[in-house]
Amino acid sequence: MDKTTASPGTDNPIQHGVQSAEAALHSGIDKVADPARSAVDRVSSVAHESVDKLASGASSVADRFADQTRRVSEAPARALGVSKSWVQENPLEAVGAALALGFIFGRLTAR
């Protein structure tokens, strides 16, 4: 039996050389891949934190926008409520103010 065609598990110098080369290559790959893996993990972590901060800021802006929109849409109803209560509490002043505004508006549009 020729030593180059020996079955696995025998003391074949070529087989031993292949296994040594394989182990050295795996070790080299691991030495290169471990720092790269660590760097990718750090970059990924920073990217996730940035996205979380961005989403939080956008959510805060959306909440403030919704609050302002609600206030603007409620403003006419509040103004009407205040006006009604003022007219009910001061009916004579309300009639006088209405007459004065009507007179001024009539004078401005008559010209």
Secondary structure, DSSP 4 states (H G I P E B T S, - for coil): --GGGPPTTS--HHHHHHHHHHHHHHHHHHHHHHHHHHHHHHHHHHHHHHHHHHHHHHHHHHHHHHHHHHHHHHHHHHHHHHHHHHHHH-HHHHHHHHHHHHHHHHHHHH-
